[in-house]
Amino acid sequence: MGAGMGGFVDGILLHQILQWHNMLSGKMPPNNLVDAKVNMYWDGIFHAAVWIMTALGLRLLWGAGAQTDVPWSGRTFFGGLLIGWGLFNVVEGTIDHEILSLHHVYEYTGNHLPADLAFLGFGVLLLGLFVAAGG
Amino acid sequence: MSKLFSLLLVALLTGAHTAGACTVCRPKVQAAIHNQHYAANALLMLLPVLLLIGGGLLLYFSSSFPSLYWKPTLLRPAAPTALR
C-alpha cells in the first residue's frame, strides 16, 4: 500500500500537476501535442498499474488484520507506508531513470542527474526513517 | 434564452480550432501508441511496479516473514472464535 500511495504522489504531483516525469519522455519528449498525448496515455497505464498495486495492498492488509501474529498498530502501519514509498522511489528511480533511461524526473534540461538523484535520495531518506524508527 | 445560449456555446466550441486539431492529431497519437514497440514499452514501463507487487506478495506469503520481523511482545490475543 505504501508503494501504491508513493506511486500516486508521483503520478499526481510530478506527472500531472508539475508536468514532469512523463513515462516515455526519454524516448518521446512531450514537445508537441501528439507526443504529449502519447505520454499522457502511458502515464494512464502507469496509474492503472499503481491502482492495482494499491488494491492488492489493501487486500493484503485485510488479510494481515485477521492474523493473530501481526501487531495491529499505527506504528506498524506507518512503517509499512514509509518502506513502501521508499522502495517505490528507489526501484522506479533505479530501473526507469538510471538503467533503462525511459524517462527522467525533469526532462527539460541537459543534466538529468540532479532531479533523478533527488528522487532516489528521497526514497533512501524514507527507508532511512523506517530503519531509524526501529523497523 | 439559456437554452439558446447553451446551444450557441456548444456550436462555438465544436467549431473551435482546438477541437479540429484533436480530430487531426488523434490518428497520429493512436499510431504512435499502438506500434510495434507497444509490448516492449508496456513491459519496461511496468517492470518496477511488477517487481514491487511480486516482492510484496512474496513477503506476505513467506512463512518465515513474521518470525523474522514481528516482535513477539506486540502480538495480539486471538480473537474469539464466535466472532470470526
Backbone of each chain as ProteinMPNN parsed JSONL, in Angstrom:
{"seq_chain_A": "MGAGMGGFVDGILLHQILQWHNMLSGKMPPNNLVDAKVNMYWDGIFHAAVWIMTALGLRLLWGAGAQTDVPWSGRTFFGGLLIGWGLFNVVEGTIDHEILSLHHVYEYTGNHLPADLAFLGFGVLLLGLFVAAGG", "coords_chain_A": {"N_chain_A": [[0.825, -1.21, 0.0], [1.99, 1.197, 0.737], [3.829, 1.572, -1.341], [2.035, 1.934, -3.411], [0.71, 4.288, -2.583], [2.868, 6.037, -2.67], [3.356, 5.894, -5.392], [1.06, 7.145, -6.355], [1.409, 9.755, -5.362], [3.64, 10.452, -6.846], [2.541, 10.202, -9.464], [0.378, 12.051, -9.42], [1.423, 14.495, -8.406], [4.036, 14.915, -9.645], [3.737, 14.007, -12.387], [1.22, 15.053, -13.304], [0.483, 17.597, -12.074], [2.903, 19.125, -11.975], [3.79, 18.477, -14.483], [6.065, 16.992, -15.12], [8.351, 14.182, -15.465], [7.083, 12.376, -17.195], [6.022, 9.23, -18.548], [7.202, 8.181, -20.935], [9.03, 10.027, -21.684], [11.77, 10.07, -22.095], [12.231, 8.776, -24.492], [10.408, 10.042, -26.116], [10.076, 13.111, -25.904], [7.689, 15.375, -24.507], [7.105, 17.581, -26.484], [5.339, 18.464, -28.352], [1.83, 18.399, -29.319], [1.008, 15.783, -30.086], [3.071, 14.071, -29.083], [2.866, 14.743, -26.379], [0.325, 13.763, -25.808], [0.695, 11.046, -26.257], [2.498, 10.45, -24.212], [0.75, 11.034, -22.137], [-1.065, 8.95, -22.356], [0.588, 6.741, -21.651], [1.209, 7.497, -19.07], [-1.286, 7.141, -17.97], [-1.534, 4.347, -18.14], [0.434, 3.648, -16.342], [-0.669, 4.756, -13.982], [-2.906, 3.114, -13.757], [-1.7, 0.662, -13.215], [-0.53, 1.276, -10.769], [-2.821, 1.696, -9.288], [-3.836, -0.915, -9.218], [-1.788, -2.104, -7.753], [-2.13, -0.773, -5.29], [-4.701, -1.619, -4.61], [-4.237, -4.362, -4.311], [-2.515, -4.183, -2.145], [-4.302, -3.267, -0.197], [-5.912, -5.51, 0.004], [-4.063, -7.373, 1.033], [-3.538, -6.135, 3.449], [-5.997, -6.388, 4.65], [-6.047, -9.137, 4.925], [-3.877, -9.466, 6.657], [-4.895, -8.328, 8.906], [-6.479, -10.286, 9.966], [-4.791, -12.046, 11.092], [-3.283, -13.391, 13.972], [-0.647, -13.108, 14.677], [0.276, -10.686, 13.861], [1.185, -7.448, 14.643], [-1.19, -5.055, 15.33], [-1.045, -1.925, 14.811], [-0.74, 1.671, 14.728], [1.848, 2.456, 14.407], [3.095, 0.271, 13.133], [1.637, 0.281, 10.758], [2.236, 2.853, 9.713], [4.98, 2.564, 9.428], [5.018, 0.59, 7.454], [3.94, 2.041, 5.332], [5.986, 3.938, 4.98], [8.239, 2.337, 4.235], [7.247, 1.179, 1.919], [6.756, 3.385, 0.194], [9.352, 4.437, 0.062], [10.707, 2.267, -1.133], [9.385, 2.229, -3.582], [10.272, 4.643, -4.813], [13.042, 4.137, -4.946], [13.256, 1.736, -6.45], [11.826, 2.346, -8.839], [13.184, 4.659, -9.613], [15.798, 3.706, -9.98], [15.546, 1.654, -11.957], [13.905, 2.712, -14.162], [14.958, 5.331, -14.577], [17.832, 5.299, -14.357], [18.849, 2.802, -15.351], [17.264, 1.954, -17.64], [16.682, 4.375, -18.835], [14.173, 5.316, -19.647], [12.692, 7.499, -18.954], [13.184, 10.672, -17.295], [13.226, 12.449, -14.147], [13.103, 15.246, -14.428], [12.865, 16.376, -17.531], [13.521, 18.495, -19.141], [16.151, 19.589, -19.443], [19.725, 19.682, -19.832], [21.195, 18.252, -18.043], [20.214, 15.583, -16.359], [20.697, 14.418, -13.999], [20.684, 15.715, -11.307], [17.885, 16.037, -10.529], [17.028, 13.404, -10.787], [18.638, 12.156, -8.877], [17.706, 13.437, -6.608], [15.128, 12.404, -6.435], [15.715, 9.671, -6.045], [17.172, 9.963, -3.695], [15.228, 10.89, -1.931], [13.705, 8.607, -1.674], [15.565, 6.911, -0.432], [15.872, 8.328, 1.917], [13.328, 7.994, 3.098], [13.405, 5.235, 3.528], [15.513, 5.21, 5.301], [14.376, 6.598, 7.448], [12.504, 4.737, 8.214], [14.18, 2.651, 9.109], [15.548, 4.009, 11.136], [13.521, 4.449, 12.907], [13.33, 2.1, 14.11], [12.519, -0.018, 12.575]], "CA_chain_A": [[0.0, 0.0, 0.0], [2.902, 2.34, 0.772], [4.349, 1.756, -2.702], [0.931, 2.483, -4.195], [0.491, 5.689, -2.201], [4.004, 6.771, -3.237], [3.132, 5.968, -6.835], [0.032, 8.164, -6.628], [2.028, 11.076, -5.151], [4.45, 10.661, -8.038], [1.688, 10.404, -10.639], [-0.461, 13.248, -9.328], [2.23, 15.715, -8.214], [5.081, 15.115, -10.661], [3.273, 13.849, -13.775], [0.074, 15.848, -13.747], [0.483, 18.999, -11.652], [4.132, 19.786, -12.425], [4.027, 18.089, -15.889], [7.397, 16.4, -15.244], [8.418, 12.764, -15.16], [6.153, 11.596, -18.015], [6.574, 7.873, -18.598], [8.001, 7.855, -22.124], [9.633, 11.287, -22.117], [13.159, 9.856, -22.523], [12.197, 8.403, -25.909], [9.496, 10.92, -26.836], [9.828, 14.289, -25.058], [6.382, 15.955, -24.846], [7.33, 18.924, -27.022], [4.21, 18.842, -29.211], [0.568, 17.832, -28.826], [0.961, 14.325, -30.293], [3.971, 13.416, -28.125], [2.321, 14.948, -25.032], [-0.814, 12.854, -25.63], [1.236, 9.68, -26.145], [2.993, 10.353, -22.829], [-0.423, 11.023, -21.258], [-1.584, 7.576, -22.408], [1.445, 5.851, -20.857], [1.006, 7.89, -17.671], [-2.536, 6.492, -17.564], [-1.242, 2.924, -17.929], [1.183, 3.604, -15.075], [-1.623, 4.997, -12.892], [-3.737, 1.914, -13.63], [-0.883, -0.36, -12.529], [-0.38, 1.708, -9.369], [-4.127, 1.438, -8.651], [-3.895, -2.364, -8.957], [-0.858, -2.367, -6.651], [-2.749, -0.275, -4.054], [-5.825, -2.511, -4.288], [-3.644, -5.584, -3.778], [-2.021, -3.842, -0.807], [-5.476, -3.243, 0.691], [-6.321, -6.908, 0.211], [-3.083, -7.994, 1.926], [-3.743, -5.528, 4.767], [-7.207, -7.025, 5.169], [-5.641, -10.484, 5.341], [-2.987, -9.357, 7.817], [-5.736, -7.989, 10.054], [-7.105, -11.498, 10.512], [-3.745, -12.913, 11.663], [-3.004, -13.024, 15.367], [0.78, -12.837, 14.873], [0.606, -9.387, 13.268], [0.852, -6.352, 15.562], [-2.105, -4.103, 14.681], [-0.796, -0.622, 15.433], [-0.472, 2.764, 13.803], [3.294, 2.469, 14.179], [3.375, -0.741, 12.096], [1.028, 0.738, 9.501], [3.016, 3.989, 9.211], [6.263, 1.998, 8.989], [4.766, -0.072, 6.178], [3.782, 3.084, 4.305], [7.31, 4.519, 4.735], [9.108, 1.413, 3.493], [6.661, 1.008, 0.586], [7.013, 4.592, -0.611], [10.796, 4.489, -0.162], [11.067, 1.246, -2.125], [8.865, 2.646, -4.89], [11.176, 5.633, -5.404], [14.354, 3.548, -5.229], [13.141, 0.756, -7.541], [11.44, 3.051, -10.082], [14.269, 5.577, -9.979], [16.963, 2.955, -10.46], [15.272, 0.92, -13.207], [13.432, 3.546, -15.281], [15.782, 6.513, -14.837], [19.265, 5.072, -14.497], [19.199, 1.625, -16.166], [16.588, 1.948, -18.943], [16.551, 5.755, -19.362], [12.858, 5.507, -20.276], [12.368, 8.901, -18.683], [13.878, 11.25, -16.142], [12.289, 13.235, -13.339], [12.947, 16.541, -15.125], [13.412, 16.078, -18.859], [13.791, 19.699, -19.934], [17.465, 20.123, -19.11], [20.8, 18.837, -20.337], [21.696, 17.414, -16.956], [19.069, 14.97, -15.68], [21.136, 13.739, -12.777], [20.259, 16.275, -10.016], [16.491, 15.709, -10.182], [16.948, 11.945, -10.616], [19.25, 11.816, -7.587], [16.807, 13.92, -5.549], [14.041, 11.413, -6.38], [16.288, 8.485, -5.396], [17.556, 10.341, -2.335], [14.005, 10.947, -1.116], [13.358, 7.213, -1.378], [16.523, 6.406, 0.556], [15.539, 9.025, 3.169], [12.157, 7.318, 3.682], [13.863, 3.935, 4.037], [16.325, 5.522, 6.481], [13.447, 6.927, 8.537], [11.92, 3.458, 8.652], [15.196, 1.93, 9.883], [15.845, 4.783, 12.339], [12.397, 4.304, 13.845], [13.398, 0.76, 14.695], [11.886, -1.001, 11.695]], "C_chain_A": [[0.855, 1.254, 0.0], [3.462, 2.637, -0.61], [3.271, 2.373, -3.592], [0.687, 3.951, -3.879], [1.624, 6.569, -2.742], [3.86, 6.941, -4.738], [2.101, 7.018, -7.19], [0.571, 9.574, -6.385], [2.864, 11.43, -6.38], [3.571, 11.018, -9.243], [0.914, 11.707, -10.597], [0.402, 14.511, -9.275], [3.216, 15.935, -9.37], [4.541, 15.048, -12.089], [2.233, 14.894, -14.161], [0.161, 17.313, -13.358], [1.721, 19.725, -12.181], [4.445, 19.509, -13.908], [5.477, 17.671, -16.116], [7.217, 14.888, -15.309], [7.423, 11.94, -15.975], [6.825, 10.289, -18.439], [7.496, 7.602, -19.777], [8.814, 9.063, -22.598], [11.101, 11.152, -22.511], [13.228, 9.526, -24.004], [11.453, 9.447, -26.726], [9.175, 12.134, -25.963], [8.525, 14.983, -25.466], [6.495, 17.405, -25.32], [6.249, 19.369, -28.0], [2.981, 18.07, -28.748], [0.538, 16.313, -28.949], [1.828, 13.617, -29.249], [3.461, 13.575, -26.685], [1.171, 13.981, -24.776], [-0.351, 11.399, -25.534], [1.765, 9.467, -24.726], [1.838, 10.283, -21.831], [-1.028, 9.62, -21.208], [-0.743, 6.664, -21.508], [1.408, 6.223, -19.375], [-0.256, 7.216, -17.125], [-2.331, 5.009, -17.294], [-0.502, 2.745, -16.6], [0.232, 3.785, -13.879], [-2.511, 3.773, -12.665], [-2.973, 0.825, -12.877], [-0.708, -0.007, -11.053], [-1.69, 1.484, -8.608], [-4.251, -0.044, -8.292], [-2.983, -2.716, -7.778], [-1.468, -1.922, -5.313], [-3.907, -1.184, -3.628], [-5.312, -3.832, -3.717], [-3.129, -5.356, -2.36], [-3.15, -3.821, 0.205], [-5.924, -4.666, 1.029], [-5.36, -7.603, 1.18], [-3.24, -7.441, 3.345], [-4.95, -6.154, 5.452], [-6.871, -8.422, 5.692], [-4.78, -10.447, 6.592], [-3.794, -9.058, 9.08], [-6.367, -9.198, 10.715], [-6.076, -12.414, 11.169], [-3.391, -12.443, 13.069], [-1.529, -12.689, 15.585], [1.22, -11.524, 14.22], [0.221, -8.274, 14.237], [0.02, -5.281, 14.867], [-1.94, -2.746, 15.349], [-0.536, 0.42, 14.35], [1.003, 2.825, 13.447], [3.681, 1.471, 13.071], [2.852, -0.271, 10.747], [1.853, 1.872, 8.884], [4.382, 3.515, 8.709], [6.131, 1.311, 7.642], [4.615, 0.926, 5.037], [5.134, 3.681, 3.94], [8.161, 3.605, 3.869], [8.574, 1.205, 2.071], [6.962, 2.182, -0.324], [8.508, 4.695, -0.937], [11.228, 3.491, -1.222], [10.569, 1.629, -3.511], [9.846, 3.615, -5.551], [12.512, 5.011, -5.802], [14.27, 2.591, -6.431], [12.816, 1.458, -8.858], [12.583, 3.946, -10.556], [15.472, 4.853, -10.54], [16.686, 2.331, -11.824], [14.941, 1.873, -14.359], [14.379, 4.697, -15.609], [17.214, 6.138, -15.193], [19.609, 3.905, -15.419], [18.584, 1.73, -17.565], [16.536, 3.319, -19.618], [15.239, 5.955, -20.12], [12.403, 6.956, -20.114], [13.239, 9.376, -17.528], [12.876, 12.113, -15.383], [12.025, 14.581, -14.014], [13.662, 16.427, -16.462], [13.969, 17.307, -19.568], [15.105, 20.373, -19.548], [18.529, 19.175, -19.664], [21.299, 17.857, -19.288], [20.522, 16.855, -16.135], [19.398, 14.488, -14.274], [20.633, 14.378, -11.476], [18.838, 15.887, -9.609], [16.334, 14.211, -9.959], [17.508, 11.534, -9.258], [18.379, 12.284, -6.424], [15.662, 12.929, -5.335], [14.513, 10.153, -5.648], [16.601, 8.771, -3.926], [16.356, 10.4, -1.405], [13.561, 9.534, -0.725], [14.272, 6.639, -0.305], [16.246, 7.041, 1.92], [14.358, 8.344, 3.873], [12.544, 5.963, 4.256], [14.699, 4.137, 5.293], [15.461, 5.847, 7.682], [12.83, 5.659, 9.12], [12.908, 2.702, 9.547], [15.461, 2.655, 11.21], [14.741, 4.652, 13.384], [12.341, 2.906, 14.452], [12.718, -0.298, 13.862], [10.443, -1.181, 12.054]], "O_chain_A": [[0.517, 2.25, -0.639], [3.562, 3.795, -1.014], [3.562, 3.231, -4.425], [0.482, 4.763, -4.781], [1.393, 7.685, -3.208], [4.194, 7.988, -5.293], [2.235, 7.709, -8.2], [0.228, 10.496, -7.125], [2.808, 12.55, -6.886], [3.821, 11.999, -9.944], [0.798, 12.397, -11.609], [0.153, 15.474, -10.0], [3.232, 16.998, -9.991], [4.841, 15.915, -12.909], [2.341, 15.539, -15.204], [-0.056, 18.189, -14.195], [1.611, 20.803, -12.765], [5.256, 20.208, -14.515], [6.054, 17.954, -17.166], [6.102, 14.374, -15.224], [6.959, 10.905, -15.499], [8.036, 10.243, -18.658], [8.474, 6.867, -19.637], [9.235, 9.125, -23.753], [11.633, 12.027, -23.194], [14.158, 9.937, -24.697], [11.803, 9.715, -27.875], [8.111, 12.182, -25.346], [8.281, 15.164, -26.659], [6.04, 18.33, -24.647], [6.24, 20.522, -28.431], [3.077, 17.193, -27.89], [0.097, 15.625, -28.029], [1.374, 12.671, -28.604], [3.602, 12.664, -25.869], [1.04, 13.44, -23.678], [-0.948, 10.608, -24.804], [1.511, 8.43, -24.112], [1.913, 9.582, -20.822], [-1.451, 9.157, -20.149], [-1.286, 5.907, -20.703], [1.559, 5.353, -18.517], [-0.293, 6.779, -15.975], [-2.883, 4.468, -16.336], [-0.775, 1.816, -15.839], [0.322, 3.056, -12.891], [-2.831, 3.433, -11.526], [-3.529, 0.151, -12.01], [-0.734, -0.885, -10.192], [-1.676, 1.128, -7.43], [-4.711, -0.389, -7.204], [-3.347, -3.516, -6.917], [-1.334, -2.625, -4.311], [-4.074, -1.482, -2.445], [-5.877, -4.361, -2.76], [-3.281, -6.21, -1.486], [-2.992, -4.295, 1.331], [-6.263, -4.979, 2.17], [-5.801, -8.346, 2.057], [-3.096, -8.174, 4.324], [-4.941, -6.415, 6.655], [-7.341, -8.836, 6.752], [-4.926, -11.285, 7.481], [-3.428, -9.477, 10.178], [-6.748, -9.148, 11.885], [-6.438, -13.443, 11.739], [-3.222, -11.249, 13.317], [-1.19, -12.048, 16.58], [2.416, -11.288, 14.048], [-0.945, -8.165, 14.617], [0.486, -4.665, 13.908], [-2.612, -2.448, 16.336], [-0.165, 0.097, 13.221], [1.369, 3.196, 12.332], [4.485, 1.784, 12.193], [3.525, -0.403, 9.725], [2.137, 1.86, 7.687], [4.88, 4.001, 7.694], [7.01, 1.425, 6.788], [5.091, 0.697, 3.925], [5.423, 3.911, 2.766], [8.74, 4.048, 2.877], [9.353, 1.071, 1.128], [7.372, 2.004, -1.471], [8.884, 5.001, -2.069], [12.019, 3.82, -2.106], [11.251, 1.384, -4.506], [10.211, 3.435, -6.713], [13.053, 5.318, -6.865], [15.117, 2.637, -7.322], [13.455, 1.196, -9.877], [12.906, 3.986, -11.744], [16.103, 5.335, -11.48], [17.494, 2.462, -12.743], [15.601, 1.856, -15.398], [14.587, 5.013, -16.78], [17.751, 6.596, -16.202], [20.561, 3.999, -16.194], [19.293, 1.609, -18.564], [16.366, 3.409, -20.834], [15.197, 6.678, -21.116], [11.813, 7.547, -21.017], [13.93, 8.592, -16.878], [11.816, 12.463, -15.904], [10.877, 15.002, -14.154], [14.891, 16.386, -16.528], [14.786, 17.188, -20.481], [15.155, 21.587, -19.35], [18.253, 18.005, -19.929], [21.768, 16.766, -19.613], [19.921, 17.563, -15.327], [18.512, 14.192, -13.472], [20.184, 13.644, -10.596], [18.609, 15.459, -8.478], [15.606, 13.784, -9.063], [16.942, 10.683, -8.572], [18.311, 11.626, -5.386], [15.274, 12.65, -4.2], [13.831, 9.635, -4.765], [16.339, 7.955, -3.042], [16.443, 10.012, -0.24], [13.106, 9.296, 0.394], [13.814, 5.966, 0.618], [16.368, 6.382, 2.954], [14.382, 8.142, 5.087], [12.079, 5.579, 5.33], [14.618, 3.349, 6.236], [15.76, 5.433, 8.802], [12.658, 5.522, 10.331], [12.536, 2.18, 10.598], [15.584, 2.027, 12.262], [14.992, 4.733, 14.586], [11.426, 2.576, 15.207], [12.372, -1.363, 14.371], [9.743, -1.971, 11.421]]}, "seq_chain_B": "MSKLFSLLLVALLTGAHTAGACTVCRPKVQAAIHNQHYAANALLMLLPVLLLIGGGLLLYFSSSFPSLYWKPTLLRPAAPTALR", "coords_chain_B": {"N_chain_B": [[-34.095, 31.24, -23.391], [-31.683, 30.688, -22.049], [-31.267, 28.135, -23.022], [-30.853, 28.618, -25.695], [-28.506, 30.083, -25.538], [-26.796, 28.09, -24.504], [-26.798, 26.246, -26.625], [-25.613, 27.804, -28.566], [-23.105, 28.172, -27.434], [-22.11, 25.532, -27.385], [-22.067, 25.045, -30.126], [-20.142, 26.893, -30.889], [-17.937, 25.885, -29.518], [-17.577, 23.326, -30.639], [-16.897, 24.021, -33.148], [-14.496, 25.16, -32.792], [-10.965, 25.873, -33.118], [-9.217, 24.219, -31.643], [-10.698, 21.876, -31.17], [-10.895, 20.925, -33.74], [-8.197, 20.422, -34.212], [-7.733, 18.223, -32.594], [-9.124, 16.168, -33.868], [-7.534, 15.882, -36.016], [-5.03, 15.215, -34.931], [-5.494, 12.912, -33.511], [-5.436, 10.326, -34.921], [-2.666, 10.22, -35.378], [-1.698, 10.118, -32.786], [-2.794, 7.677, -31.904], [-1.446, 5.981, -33.665], [1.162, 6.363, -32.815], [1.088, 5.249, -30.319], [0.049, 2.582, -30.5], [2.061, 0.888, -31.831], [4.776, -1.145, -33.196], [6.341, -1.249, -30.969], [4.807, -1.429, -28.738], [4.315, -3.563, -26.837], [6.862, -3.946, -25.745], [7.359, -1.399, -24.671], [5.296, -1.281, -22.76], [5.954, -3.413, -21.067], [8.54, -2.722, -20.133], [7.978, -0.294, -18.907], [6.227, -0.99, -16.885], [7.73, -2.615, -15.365], [9.066, -1.882, -12.819], [6.778, -1.641, -11.128], [5.687, -4.192, -11.331], [7.753, -5.667, -10.167], [7.668, -4.656, -7.55], [5.086, -5.448, -6.758], [5.401, -8.229, -6.967], [7.445, -8.643, -5.069], [6.135, -7.79, -2.733], [4.022, -9.665, -2.55], [5.505, -11.997, -2.291], [6.768, -11.546, 0.13], [4.556, -11.403, 1.816], [3.398, -13.942, 1.64], [5.44, -15.498, 2.478], [6.422, -17.872, 4.764], [8.292, -17.532, 6.726], [8.38, -14.883, 7.286], [6.898, -13.485, 9.462], [8.251, -14.366, 11.817], [10.76, -13.365, 11.399], [10.464, -10.647, 11.483], [8.3, -9.47, 13.085], [7.761, -8.354, 16.414], [7.553, -10.372, 19.249], [6.428, -9.365, 21.614], [4.503, -7.629, 20.874], [2.352, -8.982, 20.024], [-1.06, -9.764, 19.302], [-3.853, -10.875, 21.252], [-5.651, -13.891, 20.467], [-8.596, -13.607, 18.508], [-11.971, -14.08, 19.63], [-13.496, -17.164, 18.705], [-16.138, -17.193, 17.908], [-16.606, -14.755, 16.795], [-15.397, -14.791, 14.373]], "CA_chain_B": [[-32.922, 32.087, -23.632], [-30.481, 29.984, -21.591], [-31.062, 27.009, -23.946], [-30.282, 29.177, -26.914], [-27.125, 30.425, -25.205], [-26.048, 26.836, -24.388], [-26.613, 25.712, -27.974], [-24.64, 28.669, -29.247], [-21.799, 27.881, -26.84], [-21.681, 24.21, -27.88], [-21.747, 25.205, -31.548], [-18.869, 27.599, -30.975], [-16.874, 25.007, -29.031], [-17.306, 22.249, -31.599], [-16.277, 24.598, -34.334], [-13.249, 25.836, -32.426], [-9.755, 25.362, -33.748], [-8.618, 23.143, -30.858], [-11.451, 20.647, -31.409], [-10.471, 20.466, -35.062], [-6.831, 19.913, -34.108], [-7.766, 16.893, -31.99], [-9.528, 15.177, -34.867], [-6.386, 15.704, -36.907], [-3.895, 14.581, -34.27], [-5.842, 11.64, -32.864], [-4.848, 9.157, -35.615], [-1.213, 10.214, -35.165], [-1.489, 9.666, -31.4], [-3.07, 6.235, -31.873], [-0.366, 5.291, -34.382], [2.388, 6.436, -32.01], [0.927, 4.383, -29.133], [-0.126, 1.173, -30.88], [3.007, 0.499, -32.881], [5.444, -2.425, -32.923], [7.049, -1.177, -29.681], [3.825, -1.325, -27.649], [4.518, -4.577, -25.784], [8.142, -3.664, -25.079], [7.158, -0.19, -23.854], [4.447, -1.611, -21.611], [6.698, -4.294, -20.157], [9.626, -1.977, -19.481], [7.416, 0.758, -18.071], [5.564, -1.568, -15.722], [8.671, -3.507, -14.667], [9.208, -1.571, -11.386], [5.532, -1.932, -10.404], [5.571, -5.653, -11.261], [8.728, -6.13, -9.172], [7.173, -4.295, -6.215], [3.953, -6.33, -6.459], [5.946, -9.57, -6.744], [8.156, -8.622, -3.782], [5.138, -7.694, -1.661], [3.318, -10.949, -2.434], [6.49, -12.968, -1.786], [6.961, -11.254, 1.556], [3.311, -11.694, 2.535], [3.131, -15.38, 1.698], [6.594, -16.205, 3.019], [6.072, -18.34, 6.118], [9.306, -17.136, 7.702], [8.368, -13.431, 7.475], [6.521, -12.969, 10.788], [9.252, -14.651, 12.833], [11.931, -12.524, 11.143], [10.207, -9.22, 11.615], [7.412, -9.009, 14.139], [8.23, -8.514, 17.793], [6.558, -11.193, 19.959], [5.764, -8.614, 22.683], [3.407, -6.831, 20.319], [1.326, -9.866, 19.466], [-2.419, -9.579, 19.793], [-4.503, -12.123, 21.638], [-6.522, -14.434, 19.415], [-9.988, -13.146, 18.578], [-12.894, -15.185, 19.936], [-13.861, -17.926, 17.503], [-17.514, -16.879, 17.502], [-16.634, -13.505, 16.027], [-14.699, -14.953, 13.085]], "C_chain_B": [[-31.638, 31.362, -23.238], [-30.178, 28.792, -22.5], [-30.388, 27.485, -25.227], [-28.808, 29.51, -26.704], [-26.252, 29.173, -25.139], [-25.764, 26.246, -25.764], [-25.563, 26.502, -28.744], [-23.23, 28.371, -28.75], [-21.237, 26.56, -27.358], [-21.267, 24.311, -29.343], [-20.396, 25.888, -31.722], [-17.707, 26.688, -30.574], [-16.533, 23.924, -30.044], [-16.643, 22.781, -32.864], [-14.928, 25.233, -34.052], [-12.039, 25.137, -33.031], [-9.176, 24.171, -32.994], [-9.353, 21.831, -31.082], [-11.083, 20.056, -32.76], [-9.098, 19.843, -35.018], [-6.827, 18.497, -33.553], [-8.173, 15.837, -33.004], [-8.381, 14.914, -35.836], [-5.305, 14.879, -36.212], [-4.209, 13.205, -33.714], [-5.289, 10.412, -33.607], [-3.331, 9.07, -35.42], [-0.882, 9.704, -33.766], [-1.683, 8.16, -31.31], [-1.937, 5.453, -32.539], [0.916, 5.282, -33.558], [2.308, 5.558, -30.762], [0.94, 2.913, -29.56], [0.768, 0.821, -32.06], [3.713, -0.791, -32.48], [6.187, -2.438, -31.599], [6.102, -1.238, -28.48], [4.131, -2.29, -26.503], [5.811, -4.3, -25.013], [8.015, -2.447, -24.174], [6.378, -0.515, -22.587], [5.225, -2.432, -20.586], [7.774, -3.519, -19.394], [9.075, -0.947, -18.499], [6.809, 0.205, -16.783], [6.496, -2.46, -14.901], [8.842, -3.158, -13.184], [7.961, -1.93, -10.573], [5.369, -3.454, -10.252], [6.526, -6.215, -10.22], [8.231, -5.851, -7.755], [5.998, -5.188, -5.811], [4.463, -7.74, -6.14], [6.648, -9.662, -5.397], [7.192, -8.611, -2.607], [4.422, -9.01, -1.443], [4.239, -12.017, -1.847], [6.663, -12.809, -0.278], [5.74, -11.692, 2.364], [3.116, -13.202, 2.71], [4.328, -16.196, 2.18], [6.299, -16.594, 4.47], [7.074, -17.861, 7.155], [9.21, -15.65, 8.04], [7.972, -12.976, 8.876], [7.604, -13.195, 11.835], [10.513, -13.813, 12.63], [11.696, -11.09, 11.576], [9.423, -8.827, 12.849], [7.98, -9.291, 15.524], [7.169, -9.276, 18.588], [5.801, -10.411, 21.031], [4.565, -7.828, 22.171], [2.252, -7.693, 19.806], [-0.038, -9.61, 20.1], [-2.973, -10.906, 20.278], [-5.426, -12.59, 20.512], [-7.943, -13.929, 19.609], [-10.888, -14.33, 18.911], [-13.391, -15.846, 18.663], [-15.24, -17.529, 16.988], [-17.576, -15.631, 16.631], [-16.015, -13.676, 14.643], [-15.64, -15.424, 11.996]], "O_chain_B": [[-30.641, 31.397, -23.96], [-29.017, 28.46, -22.737], [-29.485, 26.841, -25.76], [-27.97, 29.255, -27.57], [-25.126, 29.165, -25.638], [-24.651, 25.804, -26.046], [-24.741, 25.942, -29.47], [-22.281, 28.322, -29.533], [-20.065, 26.464, -27.721], [-20.255, 23.744, -29.754], [-19.606, 25.515, -32.589], [-16.642, 26.707, -31.192], [-15.362, 23.633, -30.286], [-15.919, 22.063, -33.554], [-14.289, 25.779, -34.951], [-12.095, 23.965, -33.402], [-8.697, 23.219, -33.611], [-8.72, 20.779, -31.177], [-10.972, 18.839, -32.908], [-8.841, 18.851, -35.701], [-6.028, 17.662, -33.975], [-7.631, 14.733, -33.003], [-8.283, 13.828, -36.407], [-4.732, 13.966, -36.805], [-3.3, 12.412, -33.469], [-4.719, 9.53, -32.964], [-2.778, 7.976, -35.311], [0.079, 8.96, -33.574], [-0.865, 7.448, -30.727], [-1.521, 4.403, -32.049], [1.672, 4.311, -33.594], [3.336, 5.167, -30.21], [1.727, 2.11, -29.057], [0.289, 0.497, -33.147], [3.298, -1.457, -31.532], [6.62, -3.495, -31.14], [6.54, -1.112, -27.337], [4.199, -1.884, -25.342], [5.849, -4.405, -23.787], [8.503, -2.455, -23.044], [6.74, -0.089, -21.49], [5.156, -2.17, -19.385], [7.902, -3.643, -18.176], [9.619, -0.749, -17.412], [6.867, 0.841, -15.73], [6.099, -2.995, -13.866], [8.771, -4.06, -12.35], [8.068, -2.458, -9.466], [4.969, -3.943, -9.196], [6.171, -7.127, -9.474], [8.354, -6.697, -6.868], [5.917, -5.633, -4.666], [4.023, -8.366, -5.176], [6.473, -10.637, -4.666], [7.388, -9.317, -1.617], [4.228, -9.438, -0.305], [3.823, -12.832, -1.023], [6.698, -13.781, 0.476], [5.864, -12.269, 3.444], [2.726, -13.673, 3.778], [4.256, -17.42, 2.283], [5.969, -15.743, 5.296], [6.748, -17.788, 8.34], [9.872, -15.187, 8.969], [8.668, -12.133, 9.442], [7.856, -12.316, 12.659], [11.255, -13.574, 13.583], [12.627, -10.399, 11.989], [9.842, -7.936, 13.587], [8.596, -10.33, 15.765], [6.006, -8.873, 18.602], [4.657, -10.744, 21.338], [3.71, -7.412, 22.953], [1.294, -7.182, 19.226], [-0.142, -9.282, 21.282], [-2.596, -11.958, 19.762], [-5.912, -11.789, 19.714], [-8.433, -13.835, 20.735], [-10.598, -15.46, 18.517], [-13.672, -15.177, 17.668], [-15.483, -17.528, 15.781], [-18.493, -15.473, 15.825], [-16.112, -12.768, 13.818], [-15.22, -15.612, 10.855]]}, "name": "protein", "num_of_chains": 2, "seq": "MGAGMGGFVDGILLHQILQWHNMLSGKMPPNNLVDAKVNMYWDGIFHAAVWIMTALGLRLLWGAGAQTDVPWSGRTFFGGLLIGWGLFNVVEGTIDHEILSLHHVYEYTGNHLPADLAFLGFGVLLLGLFVAAGGMSKLFSLLLVALLTGAHTAGACTVCRPKVQAAIHNQHYAANALLMLLPVLLLIGGGLLLYFSSSFPSLYWKPTLLRPAAPTALR"}
